[in-house]
């Protein structure tokens, strides 16, 4: 099939490359010429493991090209994906300016030569499917296309569930494909588009092998067919629930610290319950990125429009904001006076295997420390260039590696759990520091190993040696005195 993807961010570029790899002929369109020029050279404007290799394979399979002119590709396409940004406004609602522009442009470029499906791939508020259809019709009316009255098209909602850092894996081997549409012809077109993905008939690329579970089950990937409105709500509901799971783990971690339990053991114990599941129960310094906060805020705005206060969603945002302050609190407990100290941050990106700095916890932590008179050093394997470019006024010393960052530091904070950090030479890190204080914001390290390497180690929600015994002794003394 002929496919157009509008937008070359994470979602658009990965979607286009995957569909071309599956054998479709894909054109990715963006108004940013610098991004298009890079993509034409086989380079990606974003960091995503395996994406450049996938684009190379896509050229061999179905073919993929990159353009700035929307109209020609729309006229030739069977399916047109809108994968543009929908950034949050100060009110919490989504900015739909890019979506509206894309929809009008699609309408203006259409002709009556074929039936087309226009797909909302961006995460958009409930009701955006209706909005897109209206704007396409307005674009058709405003155009001078001969035979415009005979143009036939369908609109679908096809939300993405990919994770940055594993976007190719999530796109090629999804748990499910959600398609919302209000007519049979649109659904039929989407089934045909995704048939190779549902049947898993393609040869898996060497850098993204098919999961063993998928091979063992030998069952097709299910397509969940719903109304457009339900598909839009599925996306928001999924992200809200995942954020709630992380928030729950963080709430439990704060209680664990107070009673002497270890949150990693607690979450393992409850995660083995099939009703709960093990994913997204890692306590830490909170989530970041472009999705959870934006989507929850948008969902809260939608709920308010209909006169409903979503208190659990409000609490999720509040817990996440509070959790980021835990790093400062723990540093104060260890160092007492922070002014004049040097603190090294390991990791800047909001999660591993990406250079995305949007709503990254590292930024708030660094800014707060700098306000308190702390000298901040930082190292990230991938995201330092992006951090510098996007935050030119952030007074951080960028270091070439973790050992350099730790040099003469009074404390080390693990912010992003990059796999390479798990293999650091902890004794050497400790020797280079003024004070060997380690705040493990992602519970990456084994506490005993870290303490054995010479660190004064503190994790998130992990019991501190001696604290529980002391607390129990204190309680016993109080009881005896009362008796």
C-alpha positions as CSV (number, residue, x, y, z in Angstrom):
1,X,0.0,0.0,0.0
2,X,1.0,3.6,-0.4
3,X,1.4,5.4,2.9
4,X,2.1,9.0,4.0
5,X,3.3,9.8,7.5
6,X,3.0,13.5,8.5
7,X,5.6,14.3,11.2
8,X,9.1,12.9,11.7
9,X,9.4,12.8,15.5
10,X,9.7,9.6,17.5
11,X,6.3,8.3,16.5
12,X,6.3,9.4,12.8
13,X,9.8,8.2,11.9
14,X,9.5,4.9,13.7
15,X,6.0,4.3,12.2
16,X,7.1,5.1,8.7
17,X,10.2,3.0,8.9
18,X,8.3,0.0,10.3
19,X,5.6,0.1,7.7
20,X,8.1,0.4,4.9
21,X,10.0,-2.6,6.5
22,X,6.8,-4.5,6.3
23,X,6.6,-3.9,2.6
24,X,4.5,-0.8,2.1
25,X,5.7,2.3,0.2
26,X,6.1,5.1,2.6
27,X,6.6,8.9,2.3
28,X,7.4,10.8,5.5
29,X,6.6,14.5,5.4
30,X,7.8,17.3,7.6
31,X,8.1,21.1,7.3
32,X,11.5,21.1,9.0
33,X,13.9,20.9,6.1
34,X,16.9,20.2,8.4
35,X,15.3,17.0,9.7
36,X,14.3,15.9,6.2
37,X,17.8,16.5,4.9
38,X,19.3,14.3,7.7
39,X,16.8,11.5,7.1
40,X,17.6,11.5,3.3
41,X,21.2,10.8,4.3
42,X,20.1,7.9,6.4
43,X,20.6,9.8,9.7
44,X,18.0,10.3,12.3
45,X,17.3,13.6,14.1
46,X,16.5,11.6,17.3
47,X,18.4,8.9,19.2
48,X,16.6,5.6,19.0
49,X,18.6,2.3,19.0
50,X,18.3,0.5,15.6
51,X,16.3,3.2,13.8
52,X,19.0,4.1,11.3
53,X,19.5,0.4,10.5
54,X,15.7,-0.1,10.1
55,X,15.5,2.8,7.7
56,X,18.2,1.2,5.6
57,X,16.2,-2.1,5.6
58,X,13.0,-0.2,4.8
59,X,14.5,1.1,1.6
60,X,15.2,-2.5,0.6
61,X,11.7,-3.8,1.5
62,X,8.9,-1.4,0.5
63,X,10.8,1.8,0.1
64,X,10.8,5.0,2.2
65,X,11.5,8.6,1.2
66,X,11.3,12.0,3.0
67,X,9.7,15.1,1.7
68,X,8.6,18.6,2.7
69,X,5.7,18.8,0.2
70,X,2.5,17.2,1.5
71,X,0.2,17.3,-1.6
72,X,1.9,14.9,-4.0
73,X,2.2,12.1,-1.4
74,X,-1.4,12.6,-0.2
75,X,-2.8,12.2,-3.7
76,X,-0.8,8.9,-4.2
77,X,-1.6,7.4,-0.8
78,X,-4.1,4.9,0.5
79,X,-3.4,5.6,4.2
80,X,-2.3,9.0,5.7
81,X,-1.0,9.1,9.2
82,X,-1.0,12.3,11.3
83,X,1.9,12.0,13.7
84,X,2.5,15.6,14.6
85,X,3.2,17.0,18.1
86,X,0.4,18.0,20.4
87,X,2.3,19.8,23.2
88,X,0.5,20.9,26.3
89,X,-0.8,24.4,26.8
90,X,-0.5,26.2,30.2
91,X,-4.1,25.1,30.9
92,X,-3.2,21.5,30.5
93,X,-5.1,20.9,27.3
94,X,-3.3,19.8,24.2
95,X,-2.2,22.3,21.5
96,X,-3.9,21.0,18.3
97,X,-2.5,23.7,16.0
98,X,-0.2,21.2,14.1
99,X,-3.0,18.6,13.9
100,X,-5.4,21.2,12.5
101,X,-2.9,22.4,9.9
102,X,-2.2,18.8,8.8
103,X,-5.9,17.9,8.5
104,X,-6.6,21.0,6.4
105,X,-3.6,20.3,4.2
106,X,-4.8,16.7,3.6
107,X,-8.2,17.9,2.6
108,X,-6.8,20.5,0.2
109,X,-4.6,17.9,-1.5
110,X,-7.1,15.1,-1.9
111,X,-8.7,14.2,-5.2
112,X,-11.4,11.7,-6.1
113,X,-9.1,9.1,-7.6
114,X,-9.2,6.7,-4.6
115,X,-10.6,6.0,-1.2
116,X,-8.2,7.1,1.6
117,X,-8.0,6.6,5.3
118,X,-6.7,9.4,7.5
119,X,-5.3,8.1,10.7
120,X,-4.7,10.0,14.0
121,X,-1.5,8.5,15.3
122,X,-0.7,11.4,17.6
123,X,-2.0,11.3,21.1
124,X,-5.0,13.6,20.8
125,X,-7.9,14.5,23.1
126,X,-11.2,12.7,22.9
127,X,-13.2,14.1,20.1
128,X,-10.2,14.8,17.8
129,X,-11.4,12.2,15.3
130,X,-14.5,14.3,14.7
131,X,-12.4,17.5,14.5
132,X,-10.0,16.0,11.9
133,X,-12.9,14.9,9.7
134,X,-14.5,18.3,9.9
135,X,-11.2,20.1,9.0
136,X,-10.5,17.7,6.1
137,X,-13.9,18.5,4.7
138,X,-13.2,22.2,5.1
139,X,-9.9,21.7,3.3
140,X,-11.7,20.0,0.4
141,X,-14.3,22.8,0.1
142,X,-11.6,25.4,0.1
143,X,-9.5,23.6,-2.5
144,X,-9.9,24.0,-6.3
145,X,-9.6,20.3,-7.0
146,X,-11.8,19.2,-9.9
147,X,-14.5,16.7,-8.7
148,X,-14.0,17.6,-5.1
149,X,-17.6,16.7,-4.3
150,X,-16.8,13.0,-5.2
151,X,-13.9,12.7,-2.7
152,X,-14.4,9.7,-0.3
153,X,-12.3,9.1,2.8
154,X,-12.5,7.6,6.2
155,X,-11.0,8.7,9.6
156,X,-9.4,6.3,12.1
157,X,-7.8,6.6,15.5
158,X,-4.8,4.3,15.8
159,X,-2.9,5.2,19.0
160,X,0.8,4.2,19.5
161,X,2.1,2.4,22.5
162,X,5.8,2.6,21.8
163,X,8.4,3.4,24.5
164,X,11.4,5.6,23.7
165,X,14.5,3.4,23.7
166,X,12.6,0.3,22.6
167,X,10.3,1.9,20.0
168,X,11.2,-0.5,17.2
169,X,10.6,-3.6,19.3
170,X,7.3,-2.2,20.5
171,X,6.2,-1.3,16.9
172,X,7.1,-4.7,15.3
173,X,6.0,-6.9,18.2
174,X,3.0,-5.1,19.9
175,X,0.7,-6.5,22.5
176,X,-2.2,-5.3,20.5
177,X,-3.1,-2.9,17.7
178,X,-6.0,-0.5,18.5
179,X,-8.0,0.9,15.7
180,X,-11.0,3.1,16.2
181,X,-13.2,3.7,13.1
182,X,-16.9,4.3,12.4
183,X,-17.3,2.4,9.1
184,X,-16.4,-1.0,7.6
185,X,-14.4,0.2,4.7
186,X,-12.0,2.1,7.0
187,X,-11.5,-0.9,9.2
188,X,-11.0,-3.1,6.1
189,X,-8.2,-0.8,4.9
190,X,-6.5,-0.8,8.3
191,X,-6.7,-4.6,8.5
192,X,-5.0,-4.9,5.2
193,X,-2.3,-2.4,6.2
194,X,-1.4,-4.2,9.4
195,X,-1.9,-7.8,8.1
196,X,1.9,-8.6,8.0
197,X,2.2,-7.2,11.5
198,X,-0.8,-9.2,12.9
199,X,0.3,-12.4,11.2
200,X,4.0,-11.8,12.1
201,X,5.0,-13.1,8.6
202,X,8.0,-10.9,8.2
203,X,11.6,-11.9,8.9
204,X,12.7,-10.2,12.1
205,X,15.7,-7.9,11.8
206,X,18.9,-8.9,13.6
207,X,18.9,-5.9,15.9
208,X,15.3,-6.4,16.9
209,X,14.7,-10.2,17.2
210,X,11.2,-11.5,17.7
211,X,10.5,-12.2,21.4
212,X,10.6,-15.8,22.5
213,X,7.1,-15.5,24.0
214,X,5.7,-14.5,20.6
215,X,7.5,-17.4,18.9
216,X,6.2,-19.9,21.5
217,X,2.6,-18.7,21.4
218,X,2.5,-18.6,17.6
219,X,-0.7,-16.5,17.7
220,X,-1.5,-13.5,15.7
221,X,-1.2,-10.0,17.2
222,X,-4.8,-9.0,18.1
223,X,-6.4,-6.0,16.5
224,X,-8.8,-4.3,18.9
225,X,-11.5,-2.6,16.8
226,X,-13.5,0.1,18.6
227,X,-15.2,3.4,18.0
228,X,-12.9,6.4,17.4
229,X,-13.8,7.8,20.8
230,X,-13.0,4.6,22.6
231,X,-9.6,4.3,20.8
232,X,-8.7,7.8,21.9
233,X,-9.7,6.9,25.5
234,X,-7.7,3.7,25.4
235,X,-4.5,5.6,24.8
236,X,-5.1,8.1,27.6
237,X,-6.2,5.3,30.0
238,X,-3.2,3.2,29.3
239,X,-0.7,6.0,30.0
240,X,-2.6,7.2,33.1
241,X,-2.7,3.6,34.6
242,X,1.1,3.1,34.0
243,X,1.8,6.5,35.6
244,X,-0.4,5.4,38.5
245,X,1.5,2.2,39.0
246,X,4.8,4.1,39.2
247,X,3.2,6.6,41.6
248,X,2.0,3.7,43.7
249,X,5.4,2.1,43.9
250,X,6.9,5.5,44.9
251,X,4.2,6.0,47.6
252,X,5.0,2.5,49.0
253,X,8.7,3.2,48.9
254,X,8.3,6.2,51.2
255,X,6.4,4.0,53.7
256,X,9.0,1.3,53.3
257,X,11.7,3.7,54.3
258,X,9.8,4.6,57.5
259,X,9.0,1.0,58.6
260,X,12.3,-0.6,57.6
261,X,11.1,-2.6,54.6
262,X,12.7,-2.8,51.1
263,X,10.5,-1.6,48.3
264,X,12.3,-3.8,45.7
265,X,11.3,-6.9,47.7
266,X,7.7,-5.6,48.3
267,X,7.1,-4.7,44.6
268,X,8.5,-8.1,43.5
269,X,6.2,-9.8,46.0
270,X,3.0,-8.0,44.7
271,X,4.1,-8.0,41.1
272,X,4.0,-11.8,40.9
273,X,0.2,-11.5,41.4
274,X,-1.2,-11.8,37.8
275,X,-3.9,-9.3,38.7
276,X,-1.2,-6.7,39.3
277,X,1.7,-7.6,37.1
278,X,5.4,-6.8,37.4
279,X,5.8,-3.9,35.0
280,X,6.1,-0.3,36.0
281,X,6.5,-1.0,39.7
282,X,10.0,0.3,40.1
283,X,10.3,3.0,42.7
284,X,12.6,5.9,42.0
285,X,12.7,9.7,41.6
286,X,9.6,9.8,39.4
287,X,8.7,9.5,35.7
288,X,9.5,12.1,33.1
289,X,9.2,12.4,29.3
290,X,6.7,13.8,26.9
291,X,3.8,11.4,27.5
292,X,2.6,10.7,31.1
293,X,2.4,14.3,32.4
294,X,1.0,15.7,29.2
295,X,-1.6,12.9,28.8
296,X,-2.7,13.0,32.4
297,X,-3.1,16.8,32.2
298,X,-5.1,16.5,29.0
299,X,-7.3,13.9,30.5
300,X,-7.9,16.0,33.6
301,X,-8.8,18.9,31.3
302,X,-11.3,16.7,29.4
303,X,-12.8,15.5,32.7
304,X,-13.2,19.0,33.9
305,X,-15.0,20.0,30.7
306,X,-17.6,17.4,31.5
307,X,-17.8,18.5,35.2
308,X,-15.8,15.7,36.7
309,X,-12.8,15.9,39.1
310,X,-10.5,13.0,38.6
311,X,-8.8,12.9,42.0
312,X,-6.7,9.8,41.5
313,X,-5.1,11.4,38.4
314,X,-4.5,14.6,40.3
315,X,-2.8,12.6,43.1
316,X,-0.6,10.9,40.5
317,X,0.9,14.2,39.3
318,X,1.3,15.4,42.9
319,X,3.2,12.2,44.0
320,X,5.5,12.5,41.0
321,X,6.3,16.1,41.7
322,X,7.1,15.3,45.4
323,X,9.2,12.3,44.5
324,X,11.7,14.4,42.6
325,X,12.4,16.4,45.8
326,X,13.5,13.2,47.5
327,X,17.0,13.6,46.0
328,X,17.4,17.0,47.7
329,X,16.1,15.7,51.0
330,X,18.5,12.7,51.0
331,X,21.4,14.9,50.1
332,X,20.6,17.1,53.0
333,X,20.4,14.1,55.4
334,X,23.8,13.0,54.3
335,X,25.7,16.3,53.8
336,X,23.6,18.6,56.0
337,X,24.8,21.9,54.4
338,X,24.6,21.8,50.6
339,X,25.9,25.3,49.9
340,X,29.4,25.1,48.4
341,X,29.2,21.3,47.9
342,X,29.8,19.5,44.6
343,X,27.2,17.0,43.4
344,X,27.6,14.7,40.4
345,X,24.6,13.5,38.4
346,X,24.8,10.2,36.5
347,X,22.3,10.5,33.7
348,X,20.4,13.4,32.2
349,X,17.8,11.9,29.8
350,X,14.4,11.1,31.4
351,X,15.1,7.3,30.7
352,X,17.8,5.1,29.3
353,X,18.4,4.6,25.5
354,X,17.1,8.0,24.5
355,X,18.4,11.6,24.3
356,X,14.9,13.0,25.2
357,X,15.2,15.7,27.9
358,X,11.5,16.6,28.0
359,X,10.4,16.8,31.6
360,X,13.5,15.0,32.7
361,X,13.9,14.8,36.5
362,X,17.6,15.7,36.1
363,X,16.7,19.2,35.1
364,X,14.6,20.0,38.2
365,X,17.2,18.4,40.4
366,X,20.0,20.3,38.9
367,X,18.1,23.6,38.9
368,X,17.2,23.2,42.6
369,X,20.8,22.2,43.6
370,X,22.2,25.2,41.7
371,X,19.7,27.5,43.5
372,X,21.0,26.1,46.8
373,X,24.6,27.0,45.9
374,X,25.7,23.6,44.8
375,X,28.2,23.0,42.0
376,X,26.7,20.4,39.7
377,X,28.6,18.1,37.4
378,X,26.9,15.6,35.0
379,X,27.5,12.8,32.6
380,X,25.1,11.1,30.3
381,X,26.2,8.6,27.5
382,X,23.9,10.2,24.9
383,X,21.9,13.2,26.0
384,X,24.5,15.8,26.9
385,X,24.5,17.6,23.6
386,X,20.7,17.8,23.6
387,X,20.8,19.1,27.2
388,X,23.3,21.8,26.3
389,X,21.3,22.9,23.3
390,X,18.0,23.0,25.0
391,X,19.2,24.4,28.3
392,X,22.0,26.9,27.5
393,X,21.6,28.7,30.8
394,X,21.8,25.6,33.0
395,X,25.1,26.0,34.9
396,X,26.2,22.4,34.8
397,X,29.7,21.1,34.1
398,X,29.4,18.4,31.5
399,X,32.0,15.6,31.9
400,X,33.3,13.0,29.5
401,X,32.6,10.0,31.7
402,X,31.3,8.9,35.1
403,X,34.8,8.9,36.7
404,X,35.4,12.5,35.6
405,X,32.0,13.5,37.0
406,X,32.8,11.9,40.3
407,X,36.2,13.6,40.7
408,X,36.2,15.6,44.0
409,X,32.4,15.4,44.3
410,X,30.8,15.3,47.7
411,X,27.9,13.1,46.5
412,X,26.9,11.1,43.4
413,X,23.3,10.8,42.3
414,X,22.2,8.1,39.9
415,X,19.4,9.8,37.9
416,X,19.0,7.7,34.8
417,X,19.6,3.9,34.9
418,X,21.7,3.5,31.8
419,X,22.9,-0.1,31.5
420,X,26.6,0.9,31.5
421,X,26.2,2.5,34.9
422,X,25.4,-1.0,36.4
423,X,29.0,-2.0,35.4
424,X,30.8,1.0,36.9
425,X,33.9,0.5,39.0
426,X,32.4,1.5,42.3
427,X,35.6,1.4,44.4
428,X,37.3,3.7,41.9
429,X,34.4,6.1,41.9
430,X,34.4,6.2,45.7
431,X,38.2,6.9,45.8
432,X,37.9,9.9,43.5
433,X,35.3,11.6,45.6
434,X,35.7,14.0,48.5
435,X,32.8,12.2,50.3
436,X,31.7,8.9,49.0
437,X,27.9,9.5,49.2
438,X,25.8,7.7,46.7
439,X,22.1,8.5,46.2
440,X,20.7,5.7,44.0
441,X,17.6,7.4,42.5
442,X,16.7,4.3,40.5
443,X,17.7,1.5,42.8
444,X,20.2,0.3,40.2
445,X,23.0,-0.8,42.5
446,X,23.1,-3.6,45.0
447,X,23.3,-1.9,48.4
448,X,25.7,-4.3,49.9
449,X,28.1,-4.1,47.0
450,X,28.0,-0.3,47.0
451,X,28.7,-0.1,50.7
452,X,31.4,-2.7,50.3
453,X,33.0,-0.4,47.7
454,X,33.2,2.3,50.2
455,X,30.0,4.3,49.5
456,X,27.6,5.7,52.0
457,X,24.7,4.3,50.0
458,X,21.1,5.4,50.0
459,X,18.4,4.1,47.6
460,X,14.7,4.9,47.2
461,X,12.5,2.9,49.6
462,X,15.3,0.6,50.7
463,X,15.9,-0.1,54.4
464,X,18.9,1.5,56.0
465,X,21.1,-0.9,58.1
466,X,20.5,-0.5,61.8
467,X,17.6,1.9,61.4
468,X,14.9,-0.7,62.0
469,X,16.7,-2.2,65.0
470,X,17.2,1.2,66.5
471,X,13.6,2.1,66.0
472,X,12.4,-1.1,67.6
473,X,14.7,-0.6,70.6
474,X,13.4,2.9,71.0
475,X,9.8,1.6,70.9
476,X,10.6,-1.1,73.5
477,X,12.2,1.6,75.8
478,X,9.1,3.8,75.5
479,X,6.9,0.9,76.4
480,X,9.0,0.0,79.4
481,X,9.0,3.6,80.6
482,X,5.3,3.8,80.2
483,X,4.8,0.5,82.2
